[in-house]
Amino acid sequence: MNAAPENTAATAPDLVTEHPDSRRPEHFTRSTVGWLPWLAPLTEDELTPRHREALVEEPRARMPYFALLVRDPDALEARTRTDFDIFHNTEGGLPRAERELAAAAVSRFNGCVFCASVHARLAARFSSRGEDVDRLLAEGVDTDTGDRLWNAVVRAAVALSRTPVEFGPEHVDELRAHGLSDIEIGDVINSASFFNWANRLMLSLGEPVHPHDRPGRTASGRANSEGDR
């Protein structure tokens, strides 16, 4: 007669960390938001030379989000270099403001408060259109941003984020009608698609918290900087 299986649930170490006393942000905001992981990030003492290489930037070793993702160093390095190329390589393509707008719209649609705060902040900085960005956060992705191109970028970004995907030739035609080249349209697609994926990753690994509840280090570790991604 086979022995009964052991109750591993009672003996396995707790892998998930809950934060019952933390406060979630009450609304979408451009203000800095904290983030707490549900799984343990690597500590700085645990980082190997390969981990540090994969982080790309040394300060990320002190950022819980990246210290968690670096448990798979190859995946994190590919993710980070893709991110940097999409958003920082702006020679000859879409202006940075519209790239950040696409990421902010996707994050607002997906309900990722942390990502929305970061990219709304950057969209406002690079466009000097804080009121329009704030309206997008407050009213949602169906709002009128006050600019036909921006509305087209938001519509395209959201269509890419829906399940099933609703992006089609009509979105390309609309972006072209507002003067975007094929390269610039590619930048809209890349910015939106990357953060449609990144939102899901962040939402599955932790939770946003009220800025006053942040621990000594936050998801990004660099409030109001371009490193908040």
Order of alpha helices (4+ residues) and beta strands (2+ residues): alpha-beta-alpha-alpha-alpha-alpha-alpha-alpha-alpha-alpha-alpha-beta
